């Protein structure tokens, strides 16, 4: 059994948790952690999330962020994770300030279909006015394209993690307000973003929402299954 599997399957003991919480509180006290982490318990959540991936505490703070209970991670971490698991690697076809195009390369040398995220995609999603998109468009396009490719081709690598800023930026009604059912929330926004990355159109998304009565958990399960089937199809080509 690999170390990473041992970490995932063996939760920390009470004593270990207390030691980790003490460490988390001390780290918060340094003032060097991301500003979004305001107390020891929030820091502990990030440490535990990183522990599932075999990361040290400080590696976790560099690579991961928790927003609305979901994990965002850096594009560098996504690339490293795919390689670490022996799933293949991600190859850049084009990466500039207008578009990022990537392909998955499997261990046997086969390549997936191209996956991209463009400045036009960002405009449609209402992202262009945000600080990072104005000043670092190439990096942001690379992160979004990476997240899209990993979700399609390596869905088990990151257990549903998102690219940095992806959860925060996702607003269901921002560019398709007519799709938002009454009481829509952040989880539904993420479902909508995932559905679009999987290639579903407006009518298909509306049908899914109506079929599952706006139940975000049910929608997440359906979309996760669809992502796995898409990945299996890509691998069998």
ZIURJO-V226473 format. One record per residue. N is the residue number from 0. NEAR is the number of other ideal C-beta (glycine too) atoms within 12 Angstrom. Layout:
# ZIURJO-V226473
n->{N:N}
near->{NEAR:NEAR}
This chain:
# ZIURJO-V226473
n->{0:1:2:3:4:5:6:7:8:9:10:11:12:13:14:15:16:17:18:19:20:21:22:23:24:25:26:27:28:29:30:31:32:33:34:35:36:37:38:39:40:41:42:43:44:45:46:47:48:49:50:51:52:53:54:55:56:57:58:59:60:61:62:63:64:65:66:67:68:69:70:71:72:73:74:75:76:77:78:79:80:81:82:83:84:85:86:87:88:89:90:91:92:93:94:95:96:97:98:99:100:101:102:103:104:105:106:107:108:109:110:111:112:113:114:115:116:117:118:119:120:121:122:123:124:125:126:127:128:129:130:131:132:133:134:135:136:137:138:139:140:141:142:143:144:145:146:147:148:149:150:151:152:153:154:155:156:157:158:159:160:161:162:163:164:165:166:167:168:169:170:171:172:173:174:175:176:177:178:179:180:181:182:183:184:185:186:187:188:189:190:191:192:193:194:195:196:197:198:199:200:201:202:203:204:205:206:207:208:209:210:211:212:213:214:215:216:217:218:219:220:221:222:223:224:225:226:227:228:229:230:231:232:233:234:235:236}
near->{9:12:15:21:13:13:22:20:13:14:14:20:10:10:10:18:20:15:17:30:25:20:28:32:22:19:27:28:16:16:11:14:29:24:11:22:30:17:17:24:19:27:35:32:31:40:39:28:36:34:30:30:32:22:28:19:29:20:22:34:33:21:34:42:34:30:30:20:20:31:34:34:42:33:38:21:35:42:33:25:36:36:21:21:24:15:29:30:29:38:27:25:22:21:26:18:20:19:26:36:27:39:29:40:26:24:16:13:12:17:23:33:22:25:38:29:41:29:24:16:29:34:19:16:32:21:33:24:14:21:14:24:26:15:13:19:29:25:25:37:39:36:38:43:42:46:47:41:46:43:42:38:42:41:34:21:35:38:25:31:38:40:45:34:30:43:30:24:33:37:25:35:21:23:25:28:15:15:30:25:27:11:15:27:24:25:27:35:38:38:41:40:43:41:35:30:35:32:18:26:15:18:14:21:35:22:16:33:33:16:15:22:15:25:21:30:18:20:37:27:18:26:36:26:18:27:35:23:17:30:31:19:17:28:25:12:16}
